Amino acid sequence: MTPLIDALTVRAIHAYEREDASALPGLRSLGAVMALHGISENGGLVGGGIENRFFSENVPSIDDAVEGYRWLGLSDVAGLVARARDEYLRFRPTGREELSDADAALWDQLDSEFFRVAHLERLEAAVAARLHQIAPELLPS
C-alpha cells in the first residue's frame, strides 16, 4: 500500500459497503474502487476482481467501481474494468464455462493491462488530487 491509500482503504470500503450516508460521497466512491482494486491486485482483474464479484452475486459493485475510477480521473482504468466485466459475462455467463484459448489469452491480457495502468502510485496521486472531497481532515493545514 501507499501511505494515503493505506490510511483510507478500510474506512472507505466500510463507508461504501454499509452505504453510510454520513460519509462523504467521495469516500464512498473510493470505497467502491478499493473493494474491487484490492482483490484485483491479489488475484488479477478478471479472476480476482470480476469473478469474485460475480460469484458473490455483487456484479453492480463493479459498476460502482467503474464510476469511482472515472470520478478519480482514471477513465482508462474505468474503461478496462468495464471491458473486463463485459468480456467475463460473455465468455463465462454462468461462471463455470471452459475458456477457449482465445478467451484465456484475453483474460491474461486484461489482467496484465490492469497491473500496468492501475498501479497504486497512480491511484494514490488521483486520491490526493480529490482528497478535499474524500477526507478533507487529512489535508495538510
C-alpha angles and dihedrals in degrees: 000000000000119000098256095041090046091052094050109032102086093041093047095047091049091050090050098044094045091044087231105196090192091063120086113263088238091058090051091048090052088049091056090050095046094046089061097031096056096053090041091055090053102040105017128264097277103034097030106033108023099033092045091054090044093055093043086054091239103121091139088067087066089060089049090053091049090053090046092053089049091049089052089054094252097124093154090058090045091053092047093051091048091050092048090051092050094045092048091051089049099049098033109027093162095030093242105078121119113248123239116232089254092052092047089053090048090050089055092045092052091049092049092048091051092053090048099050105025102055117149096247090060092046090049091054091050091049092048090054090054098035092116087063096041108039112348090177088072093059114110111257 
